[in-house]
Amino acid sequence: MMGKSRTKTTEGAIGNLELGDGWLEDFMPYQLYRVTNRLNMRLLSRLRAIGISASQWRVLSVLRSFGTLTISRIVEHTLMEQPTVSRVIDQLEQEKLATRRTSTEDSRMIEVVLTPKGVDAFEAILPAAQRHQKVAMDGLTTKEIDTLRSLLRRIEHNINEFD
C-alpha cells in the first residue's frame, strides 16, 4: 500500500516537471536574495562610474557606519571572507580611502579607519543608495517599513541563534 501511494506521488511529480511547481515564489531566502540582488544591480552602475567595486562599497559602508574596526569585525559585518576583506582593504589603502593602524588598546590588533577621501567616496555614493532604497520602499507606510526592519532583525537573530 505504501509503495502504491509513493509511486502515485512520484508519477504526479514527474508529470509536472515541465511546468514546475512554483515553490520558489514562497521560499523566503530566494525572495530576499532576489530583492537584495536587484537593489545591488542598480547600485553597481553608480559604483562602477566612480571606480568602486561592490566589495569596496560594503567595506566603506561598514566603516562609515561603525567607525574604526578590526579586520575580524569587518568580516563579521560584511559577511565576506577574511582573505577577501584583506584584499579589499589593500585596495582601499592603495586608493587612500582607508588606512590600517595598530590598535591603541592592543598592539597585536590592526584596526582599519576611513580617510577623509574614503568618507568623500562614501558620501558620493550614498545618495544613489538611498534613492534605490526609496524606490524599493515606494508605497510602503512608515509603520510597514519599521515592521519590515524589525522582522528582518528578528530573522537575522534567529539565524544567528541557529548557527
GROMACS elastic network, one bead per residue, 0.5 to 0.9 nm:
[ bonds ]
;  ai    aj funct       b0    kb
    1     4     6  0.52605   500
    1     5     6  0.65653   500
    1     6     6  0.86760   500
    2     5     6  0.53693   500
    2     6     6  0.61272   500
    2     7     6  0.85610   500
    3     6     6  0.50616   500
    3     7     6  0.60139   500
    3     8     6  0.84956   500
    4     7     6  0.50817   500
    4     8     6  0.60630   500
    4     9     6  0.86040   500
    5     9     6  0.61723   500
    5    10     6  0.85402   500
    6     9     6  0.51694   500
    6    10     6  0.61096   500
    6    11     6  0.84963   500
    7    11     6  0.59116   500
    7    12     6  0.84204   500
    8    11     6  0.51280   500
    8    12     6  0.61345   500
    8    13     6  0.86144   500
    9    12     6  0.50866   500
    9    13     6  0.61702   500
    9    14     6  0.85918   500
   10    13     6  0.50631   500
   10    14     6  0.60834   500
   10    15     6  0.85065   500
   11    14     6  0.50546   500
   11    15     6  0.60680   500
   11    16     6  0.88157   500
   12    15     6  0.50780   500
   12    16     6  0.66108   500
   13    16     6  0.53479   500
   13    17     6  0.65906   500
   13    21     6  0.87875   500
   14    17     6  0.52906   500
   14    18     6  0.84466   500
   15    18     6  0.75483   500
   15    19     6  0.85727   500
   16    19     6  0.52788   500
   16    20     6  0.58885   500
   16    21     6  0.71452   500
   17    20     6  0.52491   500
   17    21     6  0.78342   500
   19    22     6  0.86428   500
   20    23     6  0.82122   500
   21    24     6  0.84550   500
   22    25     6  0.59275   500
   22    26     6  0.80775   500
   23    26     6  0.59988   500
   23    27     6  0.67034   500
   24    28     6  0.80771   500
   24    29     6  0.89502   500
   24    30     6  0.64938   500
   24    31     6  0.78526   500
   25    28     6  0.80046   500
   25    30     6  0.76328   500
   25    31     6  0.70113   500
   26    30     6  0.81480   500
   26    31     6  0.75008   500
   27    30     6  0.55370   500
   27    31     6  0.64309   500
   27    32     6  0.88977   500
   28    31     6  0.50069   500
   28    32     6  0.61026   500
   28    33     6  0.84344   500
   29    32     6  0.51620   500
   29    33     6  0.60004   500
   29    34     6  0.85974   500
   30    33     6  0.50204   500
   30    34     6  0.61635   500
   30    35     6  0.86674   500
   31    34     6  0.51931   500
   31    35     6  0.62617   500
   31    36     6  0.85877   500
   32    35     6  0.51963   500
   32    36     6  0.60358   500
   32    37     6  0.84361   500
   33    36     6  0.51883   500
   33    37     6  0.59617   500
   33    38     6  0.84855   500
   34    37     6  0.51687   500
   34    38     6  0.60515   500
   34    39     6  0.85646   500
   35    38     6  0.52700   500
   35    39     6  0.62498   500
   35    40     6  0.85960   500
   35   136     6  0.86833   500
   36    39     6  0.52228   500
   36    40     6  0.60958   500
   36    41     6  0.85757   500
   37    41     6  0.59354   500
   37    42     6  0.86204   500
   38    41     6  0.51246   500
   38    42     6  0.64444   500
   38    43     6  0.87928   500
   39    42     6  0.54444   500
   39    43     6  0.65247   500
   39    44     6  0.88666   500
   39   129     6  0.85799   500
   39   132     6  0.64665   500
   39   133     6  0.74831   500
   39   136     6  0.77623   500
   40    43     6  0.50353   500
   40    44     6  0.60349   500
   40    54     6  0.81474   500
   40   129     6  0.88395   500
   40   132     6  0.87633   500
   41    44     6  0.51324   500
   41    45     6  0.72240   500
   42    45     6  0.62570   500
   42    46     6  0.76172   500
   42   129     6  0.88142   500
   42   132     6  0.72501   500
   43    46     6  0.53461   500
   43    47     6  0.63337   500
   43    48     6  0.87739   500
   43    54     6  0.85598   500
   43   125     6  0.85754   500
   43   128     6  0.69908   500
   43   129     6  0.63823   500
   43   132     6  0.72993   500
   44    48     6  0.60379   500
   44    49     6  0.85393   500
   44    52     6  0.87444   500
   44    53     6  0.76272   500
   44    54     6  0.65984   500
   45    48     6  0.51093   500
   45    49     6  0.62309   500
   45    50     6  0.89996   500
   46    49     6  0.51601   500
   46    50     6  0.68342   500
   46    51     6  0.88213   500
   46    52     6  0.86933   500
   46   125     6  0.71569   500
   46   128     6  0.72895   500
   46   129     6  0.88977   500
   47    50     6  0.55307   500
   47    51     6  0.61660   500
   47    52     6  0.50418   500
   47    53     6  0.62407   500
   47    54     6  0.70422   500
   47    57     6  0.77126   500
   47   125     6  0.70428   500
   48    52     6  0.57027   500
   48    53     6  0.65931   500
   48    54     6  0.86115   500
   49    52     6  0.77588   500
   50   121     6  0.82736   500
   50   124     6  0.86349   500
   50   125     6  0.85450   500
   52    55     6  0.81942   500
   52    56     6  0.60896   500
   52    57     6  0.65850   500
   52   121     6  0.85660   500
   53    56     6  0.51107   500
   53    57     6  0.62356   500
   53    58     6  0.87077   500
   54    57     6  0.50260   500
   54    58     6  0.62797   500
   54    59     6  0.88173   500
   55    58     6  0.50957   500
   55    59     6  0.64007   500
   55    60     6  0.86059   500
   55    78     6  0.86576   500
   55    80     6  0.83612   500
   55    84     6  0.83671   500
   55    85     6  0.80500   500
   55    88     6  0.68227   500
   56    59     6  0.51936   500
   56    60     6  0.60171   500
   56    61     6  0.84221   500
   56    85     6  0.87184   500
   56    88     6  0.59181   500
   56    89     6  0.78393   500
   56    91     6  0.80720   500
   56    92     6  0.71499   500
   57    60     6  0.50106   500
   57    61     6  0.58947   500
   57    62     6  0.85049   500
   57   122     6  0.74882   500
   57   125     6  0.85888   500
   58    61     6  0.51111   500
   58    62     6  0.61995   500
   58    63     6  0.86238   500
   58    78     6  0.62500   500
   59    62     6  0.51450   500
   59    63     6  0.61209   500
   59    64     6  0.84840   500
   59    74     6  0.69559   500
   59    75     6  0.88371   500
   59    77     6  0.86461   500
   59    78     6  0.66732   500
   59    85     6  0.76519   500
   59    88     6  0.76612   500
   59    89     6  0.78658   500
   60    63     6  0.51766   500
   60    64     6  0.60253   500
   60    65     6  0.84922   500
   60    92     6  0.86095   500
   60    97     6  0.83161   500
   60    98     6  0.82230   500
   60   114     6  0.73573   500
   60   118     6  0.71751   500
   60   119     6  0.79963   500
   60   121     6  0.84484   500
   60   122     6  0.64330   500
   61    64     6  0.50849   500
   61    65     6  0.60158   500
   61    66     6  0.85100   500
   61    78     6  0.89720   500
   61   122     6  0.69584   500
   61   126     6  0.89744   500
   62    65     6  0.50526   500
   62    66     6  0.58876   500
   62    67     6  0.76109   500
   62    69     6  0.88254   500
   62    74     6  0.69301   500
   62    77     6  0.66980   500
   62    78     6  0.69569   500
   63    66     6  0.53128   500
   63    68     6  0.62590   500
   63    69     6  0.69159   500
   63    74     6  0.76875   500
   63    98     6  0.89786   500
   63   112     6  0.78526   500
   63   113     6  0.66575   500
   63   114     6  0.65148   500
   64    67     6  0.55295   500
   64    68     6  0.84018   500
   64   113     6  0.86539   500
   64   114     6  0.71947   500
   64   118     6  0.88752   500
   64   119     6  0.71988   500
   64   122     6  0.77180   500
   66    69     6  0.72701   500
   67   112     6  0.86008   500
   67   113     6  0.66843   500
   67   114     6  0.77564   500
   68   111     6  0.63029   500
   68   112     6  0.55761   500
   68   114     6  0.74857   500
   69    72     6  0.80046   500
   69    73     6  0.59183   500
   69    74     6  0.63521   500
   69   110     6  0.84139   500
   69   111     6  0.52469   500
   69   112     6  0.54517   500
   69   113     6  0.68536   500
   70    73     6  0.52494   500
   70    74     6  0.63723   500
   70    75     6  0.87342   500
   70   103     6  0.83984   500
   70   109     6  0.70331   500
   70   110     6  0.57965   500
   70   112     6  0.59826   500
   70   113     6  0.89581   500
   71    75     6  0.61853   500
   71    76     6  0.86200   500
   71    82     6  0.75390   500
   71    85     6  0.72443   500
   71    86     6  0.72764   500
   71    89     6  0.87437   500
   71   109     6  0.88703   500
   71   110     6  0.71552   500
   71   111     6  0.66349   500
   71   112     6  0.69698   500
   72    75     6  0.50074   500
   72    76     6  0.62405   500
   72    77     6  0.87770   500
   72    82     6  0.72210   500
   72    85     6  0.89277   500
   73    77     6  0.62103   500
   73    78     6  0.85294   500
   74    77     6  0.51640   500
   74    78     6  0.59069   500
   74    79     6  0.80752   500
   74    80     6  0.82719   500
   74    82     6  0.86352   500
   74    85     6  0.73893   500
   74   112     6  0.87119   500
   75    78     6  0.53433   500
   75    79     6  0.55507   500
   75    80     6  0.54198   500
   75    81     6  0.63156   500
   75    82     6  0.58678   500
   75    84     6  0.88413   500
   75    85     6  0.64701   500
   76    79     6  0.54575   500
   76    80     6  0.75387   500
   76    81     6  0.89402   500
   77    80     6  0.81323   500
   78    81     6  0.86456   500
   78    85     6  0.84970   500
   80    83     6  0.85067   500
   80    84     6  0.65553   500
   80    85     6  0.64273   500
   81    84     6  0.53116   500
   81    85     6  0.62918   500
   81    86     6  0.87582   500
   82    85     6  0.50750   500
   82    86     6  0.61546   500
   82    87     6  0.86120   500
   83    86     6  0.50947   500
   83    87     6  0.61896   500
   83    88     6  0.86331   500
   84    87     6  0.50810   500
   84    88     6  0.61261   500
   84    89     6  0.85619   500
   85    88     6  0.50316   500
   85    89     6  0.60804   500
   85    90     6  0.85375   500
   86    89     6  0.51099   500
   86    90     6  0.62017   500
   86    91     6  0.87406   500
   87    90     6  0.50150   500
   87    91     6  0.63755   500
   87    92     6  0.87234   500
   88    91     6  0.50134   500
   88    92     6  0.61463   500
   88    93     6  0.85325   500
   89    93     6  0.60006   500
   89    94     6  0.84972   500
   89    97     6  0.89547   500
   89    98     6  0.71606   500
   89    99     6  0.79117   500
   89   100     6  0.82910   500
   89   112     6  0.79922   500
   90    93     6  0.51163   500
   90    94     6  0.61980   500
   90    95     6  0.87004   500
   90    98     6  0.87754   500
   90    99     6  0.87570   500
   91    94     6  0.50684   500
   91    95     6  0.62770   500
   91    96     6  0.84917   500
   91    97     6  0.85511   500
   91    98     6  0.88727   500
   92    95     6  0.51278   500
   92    96     6  0.60073   500
   92    98     6  0.53778   500
   92    99     6  0.76207   500
   92   114     6  0.89216   500
   92   118     6  0.80294   500
   93    97     6  0.58361   500
   93    98     6  0.50678   500
   93    99     6  0.53911   500
   93   100     6  0.77443   500
   94    97     6  0.77083   500
   94    98     6  0.84590   500
   94    99     6  0.89588   500
   95    98     6  0.78914   500
   95   117     6  0.87903   500
   95   118     6  0.86920   500
   96    99     6  0.70587   500
   96   114     6  0.87345   500
   96   115     6  0.68666   500
   96   116     6  0.88533   500
   96   117     6  0.67169   500
   96   118     6  0.70956   500
   97   113     6  0.88172   500
   97   114     6  0.60224   500
   97   115     6  0.53074   500
   97   116     6  0.73238   500
   97   117     6  0.52770   500
   97   119     6  0.74849   500
   97   120     6  0.86280   500
   97   121     6  0.75791   500
   98   112     6  0.67147   500
   98   113     6  0.55222   500
   98   116     6  0.84414   500
   98   117     6  0.80333   500
   98   118     6  0.59621   500
   98   119     6  0.88970   500
   99   111     6  0.83113   500
   99   112     6  0.56427   500
   99   113     6  0.55501   500
   99   114     6  0.63949   500
   99   115     6  0.66868   500
  100   110     6  0.64472   500
  100   111     6  0.55587   500
  100   113     6  0.65188   500
  100   114     6  0.89854   500
  101   104     6  0.87687   500
  101   109     6  0.85942   500
  101   110     6  0.56270   500
  101   111     6  0.53509   500
  101   112     6  0.64105   500
  101   113     6  0.79360   500
  102   105     6  0.87096   500
  102   106     6  0.76883   500
  102   107     6  0.56879   500
  102   108     6  0.72724   500
  102   109     6  0.60176   500
  102   111     6  0.60430   500
  102   112     6  0.87878   500
  103   106     6  0.52816   500
  103   107     6  0.54036   500
  103   108     6  0.73620   500
  103   109     6  0.54241   500
  103   110     6  0.55727   500
  103   111     6  0.57400   500
  104   107     6  0.64211   500
  104   109     6  0.86657   500
  105   109     6  0.82714   500
  106   109     6  0.55846   500
  106   110     6  0.84884   500
  107   110     6  0.75761   500
  114   117     6  0.77852   500
  114   118     6  0.53238   500
  114   119     6  0.63744   500
  115   119     6  0.63552   500
  115   120     6  0.86469   500
  116   119     6  0.50521   500
  116   120     6  0.62546   500
  116   121     6  0.86971   500
  117   121     6  0.62249   500
  117   122     6  0.86383   500
  118   121     6  0.50358   500
  118   122     6  0.61728   500
  118   123     6  0.85355   500
  119   122     6  0.50309   500
  119   123     6  0.60321   500
  119   124     6  0.85286   500
  120   123     6  0.50138   500
  120   124     6  0.60891   500
  120   125     6  0.88307   500
  121   124     6  0.51187   500
  121   125     6  0.66478   500
  121   126     6  0.87875   500
  122   125     6  0.54059   500
  122   126     6  0.60815   500
  123   126     6  0.50944   500
  123   127     6  0.73350   500
  124   127     6  0.69715   500
  124   128     6  0.81633   500
  125   128     6  0.55648   500
  125   129     6  0.63860   500
  125   130     6  0.88012   500
  126   129     6  0.50112   500
  126   130     6  0.60588   500
  126   131     6  0.85400   500
  127   130     6  0.50513   500
  127   131     6  0.60991   500
  127   132     6  0.86483   500
  128   131     6  0.50040   500
  128   132     6  0.62307   500
  128   133     6  0.86567   500
  129   132     6  0.51655   500
  129   133     6  0.63334   500
  129   134     6  0.86642   500
  130   133     6  0.50290   500
  130   134     6  0.60892   500
  130   135     6  0.86539   500
  131   135     6  0.61683   500
  131   136     6  0.85678   500
  132   135     6  0.52112   500
  132   136     6  0.62575   500
  132   137     6  0.87091   500
  133   136     6  0.50483   500
  133   137     6  0.61820   500
  133   138     6  0.86097   500
  134   137     6  0.51087   500
  134   138     6  0.60560   500
  135   138     6  0.51448   500
  135   139     6  0.88926   500
  136   139     6  0.87571   500
  137   140     6  0.55837   500
  137   141     6  0.84533   500
  137   145     6  0.73962   500
  138   141     6  0.84674   500
  140   143     6  0.80222   500
  140   144     6  0.58609   500
  140   145     6  0.63875   500
  141   144     6  0.50614   500
  141   145     6  0.62605   500
  141   146     6  0.85842   500
  142   145     6  0.51063   500
  142   146     6  0.61361   500
  142   147     6  0.85348   500
  143   146     6  0.50563   500
  143   147     6  0.60728   500
  143   148     6  0.85480   500
  144   148     6  0.60540   500
  144   149     6  0.85869   500
  145   149     6  0.61885   500
  145   150     6  0.85522   500
  146   149     6  0.51260   500
  146   150     6  0.61405   500
  146   151     6  0.85696   500
  147   150     6  0.50189   500
  147   151     6  0.60294   500
  147   152     6  0.85209   500
  148   151     6  0.50646   500
  148   152     6  0.60837   500
  148   153     6  0.85716   500
  149   152     6  0.51582   500
  149   153     6  0.62157   500
  149   154     6  0.86694   500
  150   153     6  0.51455   500
  150   154     6  0.62612   500
  150   155     6  0.86758   500
  151   154     6  0.50248   500
  151   155     6  0.61143   500
  151   156     6  0.85597   500
  152   155     6  0.50133   500
  152   156     6  0.61048   500
  152   157     6  0.84731   500
  153   156     6  0.51141   500
  153   157     6  0.60760   500
  153   158     6  0.86033   500
  154   158     6  0.61168   500
  154   159     6  0.86081   500
  155   158     6  0.50442   500
  155   159     6  0.62246   500
  155   160     6  0.86201   500
  156   159     6  0.50505   500
  156   160     6  0.61335   500
  156   161     6  0.85688   500
  157   160     6  0.50658   500
  157   161     6  0.61316   500
  157   162     6  0.85949   500
  158   161     6  0.50955   500
  158   162     6  0.62009   500
  158   163     6  0.88597   500
  159   162     6  0.50618   500
  159   163     6  0.64500   500
  160   163     6  0.53087   500
